[in-house]
Amino acid sequence: LALSTRFISGSGEERGRLSIGQIIHFEDRIVALDSPLQSWVTLQPRNTDRSALVGEAFYLLSEQWRLNSDLQWNEDQQHVDESSVSLRYQGDENHIFNIGYRFRRLVDLYGPVPAGLDPRIKQSDVSGVWPLNNNWRLLGRWHYDHSNSRNLDTFAGVEYSNCCATIRLVA
């Protein structure tokens, strides 16, 4: 079951969206991913008659700014399994800035977690591309794991581009 609503501008553009849904099982599920190489553990127990409650929200703040969010709520255990929120600015194809946060409560989906690591995902992500003039622009990304206090992906660079060639220096 799902319920969605959309907010459409006079020009036909989607300005916002809200959705909420849940799967309801009418009988026991007999499908499973069993493998001698992997012991799969699901976020939702196989003996429940419904899935987690999920929701999504999107809002176009202006022509350049958009906000997205989603959430998965575990009714049986009364906690959030997964969620994310992101804000994006795109003035044009050359002016882009993103910021986001993601959370996921993990179970041993891929085997035991190494000692000393927090199995939850709590990550922020900041990225962007910004021109300095017609030929030069800056670019970068910082993807950080708050659960384990470490950088996952970080780079910064400068780019020169003209009619015939593009050169990037990225570290």
Contact map, one row per residue, 1 for C-alpha under 8 A:
111000000000000000001111000000000000000000000000000000000000000000000000000000000000000000000000000000000000000000000000000000000000000000000000000000000000000000000000000
111100000000000000111100000000000000000000000000000000000000000000000000000000000000000000000000000000000000000000000000000000000000000000000000000000000000000000000000000
111110000000000000111000000000000000000000000000000000000000000000000000000000000000000000000000000000000000000000000000000000000000000000000000000000000000000000000000000
011111000000000011110000000000000000000000000000000000000000000000000000000000000000000000000000000000000000000000000000000000000000000000000000000000000000000000000000000
001111100000000011100000000000000000000000000000000000000000000000000000000000000000000000000000000000000000000000000000000000000000000000000000000000000000000000000000000
000111110000011111000000000000000000000000000000000000000000000000000000000000000000000000000000000000000000000000000000000000000000000000000000000000000000000000000000000
000011111000011110000000000000000000000000000000000000000000000000000000000000000000000000000000000000000000000000000000000000000000000000000000000000000000000000000000000
000001111111111100000000000000000000000000000000000000000000000000000000000000000000000000000000000000000000000000000000000000000000000000000000000000000000000000000000000
000000111111111000000000000000000000000000000000000000000000000000000000000000000000000000000000000000000000000000000000000000000000000000000000000000000000000000000000000
000000011111100000000000000000000000000000000000000000000000000000000000000000000000000000000000000000000000000000000000000000000000000000000000000000000000000000000000000
000000011111100000000000000000000000000000000000000000000000000000000000000000000000000000000000000000000000000000000000000000000000000000000000000000000000000000000000000
000000011111110000000000000000000000000000000000000000000000000000000000000000000000000000000000000000000000000000000000000000000000000000000000000000000000000000000000000
000000011111111000000000000000000000000000000000000000000000000000000000000000000000000000000000000000000000000000000000000000000000000000000000000000000000000000000000000
000001111001111110000000000000000000000000000000000000000001000000000000000000000000000000000000000000000000000000000000000000000000000000000000000000000000000000000000000
000001111000111110000000000000000000000000000000000000000011100000000000000000000000000000000000000000000000000000000000000000000000000000000000000000000000000000000000000
000001110000011111000000000000000000000000000000000000001111000000000000000000000000000000000000000000000000000000000000000000000000000000000000000000000000000000000000000
000111100000011111100000000000000000000000000000000000011110000000000000000000000000000000000000000000000000000000000000000000000000000000000000000000000000000000000000000
000111000000000111110000000000000000000000000000000000111100000000000000000000000000000000000000000000000000000000000000000000000000000000000000000000000000000000000000000
011110000000000011111000000000000000000000000000000000111000000000000000000000000000000000000000000000000000000000000000000000000000000000000000000000000000000000000000000
011100000000000001111100000000000000000000000000000011110000000000000000000000000000000000000000000000000000000000000000000000000000000000000000000000000000000000000000000
111000000000000000111110000000000000000000000000000011100000000000000000000000000000000000000000000000000000000000000000000000000000000000000000000000000000000000000000000
110000000000000000011111000000000000000000000000011111000000000000000000000000000000000000000000000000000000000000000000000000000000000000000000000000000000000000000000000
100000000000000000001111100000000000000000000000011100000000000000000000000000000000000000000000000000000000000000000000000000000000000000000000000000000000000000000000000
100000000000000000000111110000000000000000000000111000000000000000000000000000000000000000000000000000000000000000000000000000000000000000000000000000000000000000000000000
000000000000000000000011111110000000000000000000110000000000000000000000000000000000000000000000000000000000000000000000000000000000000000000000000000000000000000000000000
000000000000000000000001111100000000000000000000100000000000000000000000000000000000000000000000000000000000000000000000000000000000000000000000000000000000000000000000000
000000000000000000000000111110000000000000000000100000000000000000000000000000000000000000000000000000000000000000000000000000000000000000000000000000000000000000000000000
000000000000000000000000111111000000000000000110100000000000000000000000000000000000000000000000000000000000000000000000000000000000000000000000000000000000000000000000000
000000000000000000000000101111100000000000000110000000000000000000000000000000000000000000000000000000000000000000000000000000000000000000000000000000000000000000000000000
000000000000000000000000000111110000000000000000000000000000000000000000000000000000000000000000000000000000000000000000000000000000000000000000000000000000000000000000000
000000000000000000000000000011111000000000000000000000000000000000000000000000000000000000000000000000000000000000000000000000000000000000000000000000000000000000000000000
000000000000000000000000000001111100000000000000000000000000000000000000000000000000000000000000000000000000000000000000000000000000000000000000000000000000000000000000000
000000000000000000000000000000111110000100000000000000000000000000000000000000000000000000000000000000000000000000000000000000000000000000000000000000000000000000000000000
000000000000000000000000000000011111011100000000000000000000000000000000000000000000000000000000000000000000000000000000000000000000000000000000000000000000000000000000000
000000000000000000000000000000001111111100000000000000000000000000000000000000000000000000000000000000000000000000000000000000000000000000000000000000000000000000000000000
000000000000000000000000000000000111111000000000000000000000000000000000000000000000000000000000000000000000000000000000000000000000000000000000000000000000000000000000000
000000000000000000000000000000000011111000000000000000000000000000000000000000000000000000000000000000000000000000000000000000000000000000000000000000000000000000000000000
000000000000000000000000000000000111111100000000000000000000000000000000000000000000000000000000000000000000011000000000000000000000000000000000000000000000000000000000000
000000000000000000000000000000000111111110000000000000000000000000000000000000000000000000000000000000000000111000000000000000000000000000000000000000000000000000000000000
000000000000000000000000000000001110011111000000000000000000000000000000000000000000000000000000000000000001110000000000000000000000000000000000000000000000000000000000000
000000000000000000000000000000000000001111100000000000000000000000000000000000000000000000000000000000000011100000000000000000000000000000000000000000000000000000000000000
000000000000000000000000000000000000000111111100000000000000000000000000000000000000000000000000000000000010100000000000000000000000000000000000000000000000000000000000000
000000000000000000000000000000000000000011111000000000000000000000000000000000001000000000000000000000000110000000000000000000000000000000000000000000000000000000000000000
000000000000000000000000000000000000000001111101001100000000000000000000010000000000000000000000000000000000000000000000000000000000000000000000000000000000000000000000000
000000000000000000000000000000000000000001111111000000000000000000000000000000000000000000000000000000000000000000000000000000000000000000000000000000000000000000000000000
000000000000000000000000000110000000000001011111000000000000000000000000000000000000000000000000000000000000000000000000000000000000000000000000000000000000000000000000000
000000000000000000000000000110000000000000001111100000000000000000000000000000000000000000000000000000000000000000000000000000000000000000000000000000000000000000000000000
000000000000000000000000000000000000000000011111111000000000000000000000000000000000000000000000000000000000000000000000000000000000000000000000000000000000000000000000000
000000000000000000000001111100000000000000000011111000000000000000000000000000000000000000000000000000000000000000000000000000000000000000000000000000000000000000000000000
000000000000000000000111100000000000000000000001111100000000000000000000000000000000000000000000000000000000000000000000000000000000000000000000000000000000000000000000000
000000000000000000000111000000000000000000010001111110000000000000000000010000000000000000000000000000000000000000000000000000000000000000000000000000000000000000000000000
000000000000000000000110000000000000000000010000011111000000000000000001111000000000000000000000000000000000000000000000000000000000000000000000000000000000000000000000000
000000000000000000011100000000000000000000000000001111100000000000000001111000000000000000000000000000000000000000000000000000000000000000000000000000000000000000000000000
000000000000000000011100000000000000000000000000000111110000000000000111100000000000000000000000000000000000000000000000000000000000000000000000000000000000000000000000000
000000000000000001111000000000000000000000000000000011111000000000000111000000000000000000000000000000000000000000000000000000000000000000000000000000000000000000000000000
000000000000000011110000000000000000000000000000000001111100000000011110000000000000000000000000000000000000000000000000000000000000000000000000000000000000000000000000000
000000000000000111100000000000000000000000000000000000111110000000011100000000000000000000000000000000000000000000000000000000000000000000000000000000000000000000000000000
000000000000000111000000000000000000000000000000000000011111000001111000000000000000000000000000000000000000000000000000000000000000000000000000000000000000000000000000000
000000000000001110000000000000000000000000000000000000001111100001110000000000000000000000000000000000000000000000000000000000000000000000000000000000000000000000000000000
000000000000011100000000000000000000000000000000000000000111111011100000000000000000000000000000000000000000000000000000000000000000000000000000000000000000000000000000000
000000000000001000000000000000000000000000000000000000000011111111100000000000000000000000000000000000000000000000000000000000000000000000000000000000000000000000000000000
000000000000000000000000000000000000000000000000000000000001111111000000000000000000000000000000000000000000000000000000000000000000000000000000000000000000000000000000000
000000000000000000000000000000000000000000000000000000000001111110000000000000000000000000100000000000000000000000000000000000000000000000000000000000000000000000000000000
000000000000000000000000000000000000000000000000000000000000111111000000000000000000000111110000000000000000000000000000000000000000000000000000000000000000000000000000000
000000000000000000000000000000000000000000000000000000000001111111100000000000000000001111000000000000000000000000000000000000000000000000000000000000000000000000000000000
000000000000000000000000000000000000000000000000000000000111110111110000000000000000001110000000000000000000000000000000000000000000000000000000000000000000000000000000000
000000000000000000000000000000000000000000000000000000000111100011111000000000000000111100000000000000000000000000000000000000000000000000000000000000000000000000000000000
000000000000000000000000000000000000000000000000000000011110000001111100000000000000111000000000000000000000000000000000000000000000000000000000000000000000000000000000000
000000000000000000000000000000000000000000000000000000011100000000111110000000000011110000000000000000000000000000000000000000000000000000000000000000000000000000000000000
000000000000000000000000000000000000000000000000000001111000000000011111000000000011100000000000000000000000000000000000000000000000000000000000000000000000000000000000000
000000000000000000000000000000000000000000000000000001110000000000001111100000011111000000000000000000000000000000000000000000000000000000000000000000000000000000000000000
000000000000000000000000000000000000000000000000000111100000000000000111110000011110000000000000000000000000000000000000000000000000000000000000000000000000000000000000000
000000000000000000000000000000000000000000000000000111000000000000000011111001111100000000000000000000000000000000000000000000000000000000000000000000000000000000000000000
000000000000000000000000000000000000000000010000001110000000000000000001111111111000000000000000000000000000000000000000000000000000000000000000000000000000000000000000000
000000000000000000000000000000000000000000000000000110000000000000000000111111100000000000000000000000000000000000000000000000000000000000000000000000000000000000000000000
000000000000000000000000000000000000000000000000000000000000000000000000011111000000000000000000000000000000000000000000000000000000000000000000000000000000000000000000000
000000000000000000000000000000000000000000000000000000000000000000000000011111100000000000000000000000000000000000000000000000000000000000000000000000000000000000000000000
000000000000000000000000000000000000000000000000000000000000000000000000111111110000000000000000000000000000000000000000000000000000000000000000000000000000000000000000000
000000000000000000000000000000000000000000000000000000000000000000000000111011111000000000000000000000000000000000000000000000000000000000000000000000000000000000000000000
000000000000000000000000000000000000000000000000000000000000000000000011110001111110000000000000000000001000000000000000000000000000000000000000000000000000000000000000000
000000000000000000000000000000000000000000100000000000000000000000000011110000111110000000000000000000111100000000000000000000000000000000000000000000000000000000000000000
000000000000000000000000000000000000000000000000000000000000000000000011100000011111000000000000000001111000000000000000000000000000000000000000000000000000000000000000000
000000000000000000000000000000000000000000000000000000000000000000001111000000011111100000000000000001110000000000000000000000000000000000000000000000000000000000000000000
000000000000000000000000000000000000000000000000000000000000000000001110000000000111110000000000000111100000000000000000000000000000000000000000000000000000000000000000000
000000000000000000000000000000000000000000000000000000000000000000111100000000000011111000000000000111000000000000000000000000000000000000000000000000000000000000000000000
000000000000000000000000000000000000000000000000000000000000000000111000000000000001111100000000011110000000000000000000000000000000000000000000000000000000000000000000000
000000000000000000000000000000000000000000000000000000000000000011110000000000000000111110000000011100000000000000000000000000000000000000000000000000000000000000000000000
000000000000000000000000000000000000000000000000000000000000000111100000000000000000011111000001111000000000000000000000000000000000000000000000000000000000000000000000000
000000000000000000000000000000000000000000000000000000000000000111000000000000000000001111100011110000000000000000000000000000000000000000000000000000000000000000000000000
000000000000000000000000000000000000000000000000000000000000000110000000000000000000000111111111100000000000000000000000000000000000000000000000000000000000000000000000000
000000000000000000000000000000000000000000000000000000000000001100000000000000000000000011111111000000000000000000000000000000000000000000000000000000000000000000000000000
000000000000000000000000000000000000000000000000000000000000000100000000000000000000000001111111000000000000000000000000000000000000000000000000000000000000000000000000000
000000000000000000000000000000000000000000000000000000000000000000000000000000000000000001111111000000000000000000000000000000000000000000000000000000000000000000000000000
000000000000000000000000000000000000000000000000000000000000000000000000000000000000000001111111000000000000000000000000000000001110000000000000000000000000000000000000000
000000000000000000000000000000000000000000000000000000000000000000000000000000000000000011111111100000000000000000000000000000011110000000000000000000000000000000000000000
000000000000000000000000000000000000000000000000000000000000000000000000000000000000000111111111110000000000000000000000000000011100000000000000000000000000000000000000000
000000000000000000000000000000000000000000000000000000000000000000000000000000000000000111000011111000000000000000000000000001111000000000000000000000000000000000000000000
000000000000000000000000000000000000000000000000000000000000000000000000000000000000011110000001111100000000000000000000000011110000000000000000000000000000000000000000000
000000000000000000000000000000000000000000000000000000000000000000000000000000000000011100000000111110000000000000000000000111100000000000000000000000000000000000000000000
000000000000000000000000000000000000000000000000000000000000000000000000000000000001111000000000011111000000000000000000000111000000000000000000000000000000000000000000000
000000000000000000000000000000000000000000000000000000000000000000000000000000000001110000000000001111100000000000000000011110000000000000000000000000000000000000000000000
000000000000000000000000000000000000000000000000000000000000000000000000000000000111100000000000000111110000000000000000111100000000000000000000000000000000000000000000000
000000000000000000000000000000000000000000000000000000000000000000000000000000001111000000000000000011111000000000000001111000000000000000000000000000000000000000000000000
000000000000000000000000000000000000000000000000000000000000000000000000000000001110000000000000000001111100000000000001110000000000000000000000000000000000000000000000000
000000000000000000000000000000000000000000000000000000000000000000000000000000011100000000000000000000111110000000000011100000000000000000000000000000000000000000000000000
000000000000000000000000000000000000000000100000000000000000000000000000000000001000000000000000000000011111100000000011100000000000000000000000000000000000000000000000000
000000000000000000000000000000000000000011100000000000000000000000000000000000000000000000000000000000001111100000000010000000000000000000000000000000000000000000000000000
000000000000000000000000000000000000000110000000000000000000000000000000000000000000000000000000000000000111111110000000000000000000000000000000000000000000000000000000000
000000000000000000000000000000000000001111000000000000000000000000000000000000000000000000000000000000000111111000000000000000000000000000000000000000000000000000000000000
000000000000000000000000000000000000011100000000000000000000000000000000000000000000000000000000000000000001111100000000000000000000000000000000000000000000000000000000000
000000000000000000000000000000000000011000000000000000000000000000000000000000000000000000000000000000000001111110000000000000000000000000000000000000000000000000000000000
000000000000000000000000000000000000000000000000000000000000000000000000000000000000000000000000000000000001011111000000000000000000000000000000000000000000000000000000000
000000000000000000000000000000000000000000000000000000000000000000000000000000000000000000000000000000000001001111101110000000000000000000000000000000000000000000000000000
000000000000000000000000000000000000000000000000000000000000000000000000000000000000000000000000000000000000000111111000000000000000000000000000000000000000000000000000000
000000000000000000000000000000000000000000000000000000000000000000000000000000000000000000000000000000000000000011111000000000000000000000000000000000000000000000000000000
000000000000000000000000000000000000000000000000000000000000000000000000000000000000000000000000000000000000000001111100000000000000000000000000000000000000000000000000000
000000000000000000000000000000000000000000000000000000000000000000000000000000000000000000000000000000000000000011111110000000000000000000000000001100000000000000000000000
000000000000000000000000000000000000000000000000000000000000000000000000000000000000000000000000000000000000000010011111100000000000000000000000001100000000000000000000000
000000000000000000000000000000000000000000000000000000000000000000000000000000000000000000000000000000001110000010001111100000000000000000000000001000000000000000000000000
000000000000000000000000000000000000000000000000000000000000000000000000000000000000000000000000000000111100000000000111110000000000000000000000001000000000000000000000000
000000000000000000000000000000000000000000000000000000000000000000000000000000000000000000000000000001111100000000000111111000000000000000000000111000000000000000000000000
000000000000000000000000000000000000000000000000000000000000000000000000000000000000000000000000000011110000000000000001111100000000000000000000111000000000000000000000000
000000000000000000000000000000000000000000000000000000000000000000000000000000000000000000000000000011100000000000000000111110000000000000000011111000000000000000000000000
000000000000000000000000000000000000000000000000000000000000000000000000000000000000000000000000001111000000000000000000011111000000000000000011110000000000000000000000000
000000000000000000000000000000000000000000000000000000000000000000000000000000000000000000000000011110000000000000000000001111100000000000001111000000000000000000000000000
000000000000000000000000000000000000000000000000000000000000000000000000000000000000000000000000111100000000000000000000000111110000000000001110000000000000000000000000000
000000000000000000000000000000000000000000000000000000000000000000000000000000000000000000000000111000000000000000000000000011111000000000111100000000000000000000000000000
000000000000000000000000000000000000000000000000000000000000000000000000000000000000000000000011110000000000000000000000000001111100000000111000000000000000000000000000000
000000000000000000000000000000000000000000000000000000000000000000000000000000000000000000000111100000000000000000000000000000111110000011110000000000000000000000000000000
000000000000000000000000000000000000000000000000000000000000000000000000000000000000000000000111000000000000000000000000000000011111000011100000000000000000000000000000000
000000000000000000000000000000000000000000000000000000000000000000000000000000000000000000000110000000000000000000000000000000001111111111000000000000000000000000000000000
000000000000000000000000000000000000000000000000000000000000000000000000000000000000000000000000000000000000000000000000000000000111111111000000000000000000000000000000000
000000000000000000000000000000000000000000000000000000000000000000000000000000000000000000000000000000000000000000000000000000000011111110000000000000000000000000000000000
000000000000000000000000000000000000000000000000000000000000000000000000000000000000000000000000000000000000000000000000000000000011111100000000000000000000000000000000000
000000000000000000000000000000000000000000000000000000000000000000000000000000000000000000000000000000000000000000000000000000000011111110000000000000000000001111000000000
000000000000000000000000000000000000000000000000000000000000000000000000000000000000000000000000000000000000000000000000000000000011111111000000000000000000011110000000000
000000000000000000000000000000000000000000000000000000000000000000000000000000000000000000000000000000000000000000000000000000001111101111100000000000000000011100000000000
000000000000000000000000000000000000000000000000000000000000000000000000000000000000000000000000000000000000000000000000000000001111000111110000000000000001111000000000000
000000000000000000000000000000000000000000000000000000000000000000000000000000000000000000000000000000000000000000000000000000111100000011111000000000000001111000000000000
000000000000000000000000000000000000000000000000000000000000000000000000000000000000000000000000000000000000000000000000000000111000000001111100000000000111100000000000000
000000000000000000000000000000000000000000000000000000000000000000000000000000000000000000000000000000000000000000000000000011110000000000111110000000001111000000000000000
000000000000000000000000000000000000000000000000000000000000000000000000000000000000000000000000000000000000000000000000000011100000000000011111000000111110000000000000000
000000000000000000000000000000000000000000000000000000000000000000000000000000000000000000000000000000000000000000000000001111000000000000001111100000111100000000000000000
000000000000000000000000000000000000000000000000000000000000000000000000000000000000000000000000000000000000000000000000001110000000000000000111110011111000000000000000000
000000000000000000000000000000000000000000000000000000000000000000000000000000000000000000000000000000000000000000000000111100000000000000000011111111110000000000000000000
000000000000000000000000000000000000000000000000000000000000000000000000000000000000000000000000000000000000000000000000111100000000000000000001111111000000000000000000000
000000000000000000000000000000000000000000000000000000000000000000000000000000000000000000000000000000000000000000001111111000000000000000000000111110000000000000000000000
000000000000000000000000000000000000000000000000000000000000000000000000000000000000000000000000000000000000000000001100000000000000000000000000111111000000000000000000000
000000000000000000000000000000000000000000000000000000000000000000000000000000000000000000000000000000000000000000000000000000000000000000000001111111100000000000000000000
000000000000000000000000000000000000000000000000000000000000000000000000000000000000000000000000000000000000000000000000000000000000000000000001110111110000000000000000000
000000000000000000000000000000000000000000000000000000000000000000000000000000000000000000000000000000000000000000000000000000000000000000000111100011111100000000000000000
000000000000000000000000000000000000000000000000000000000000000000000000000000000000000000000000000000000000000000000000000000000000000000000111100001111100000000000000000
000000000000000000000000000000000000000000000000000000000000000000000000000000000000000000000000000000000000000000000000000000000000000000001111000000111110000000000000000
000000000000000000000000000000000000000000000000000000000000000000000000000000000000000000000000000000000000000000000000000000000000000000011110000000111111000000000000000
000000000000000000000000000000000000000000000000000000000000000000000000000000000000000000000000000000000000000000000000000000000000000000011100000000001111100000000000011
000000000000000000000000000000000000000000000000000000000000000000000000000000000000000000000000000000000000000000000000000000000000000001111000000000000111110000000000011
000000000000000000000000000000000000000000000000000000000000000000000000000000000000000000000000000000000000000000000000000000000000000001110000000000000011111000000001111
000000000000000000000000000000000000000000000000000000000000000000000000000000000000000000000000000000000000000000000000000000000000000111100000000000000001111100000001110
000000000000000000000000000000000000000000000000000000000000000000000000000000000000000000000000000000000000000000000000000000000000001111100000000000000000111110000111100
000000000000000000000000000000000000000000000000000000000000000000000000000000000000000000000000000000000000000000000000000000000000001110000000000000000000011111000111000
000000000000000000000000000000000000000000000000000000000000000000000000000000000000000000000000000000000000000000000000000000000000001100000000000000000000001111111110000
000000000000000000000000000000000000000000000000000000000000000000000000000000000000000000000000000000000000000000000000000000000000001000000000000000000000000111111100000
000000000000000000000000000000000000000000000000000000000000000000000000000000000000000000000000000000000000000000000000000000000000000000000000000000000000000011111000000
000000000000000000000000000000000000000000000000000000000000000000000000000000000000000000000000000000000000000000000000000000000000000000000000000000000000000011111100000
000000000000000000000000000000000000000000000000000000000000000000000000000000000000000000000000000000000000000000000000000000000000000000000000000000000000000011111110000
000000000000000000000000000000000000000000000000000000000000000000000000000000000000000000000000000000000000000000000000000000000000000000000000000000000000001111011111000
000000000000000000000000000000000000000000000000000000000000000000000000000000000000000000000000000000000000000000000000000000000000000000000000000000000000001110001111100
000000000000000000000000000000000000000000000000000000000000000000000000000000000000000000000000000000000000000000000000000000000000000000000000000000000000111100000111110
000000000000000000000000000000000000000000000000000000000000000000000000000000000000000000000000000000000000000000000000000000000000000000000000000000000000111000000011111
000000000000000000000000000000000000000000000000000000000000000000000000000000000000000000000000000000000000000000000000000000000000000000000000000000000011110000000001111
000000000000000000000000000000000000000000000000000000000000000000000000000000000000000000000000000000000000000000000000000000000000000000000000000000000011100000000000111
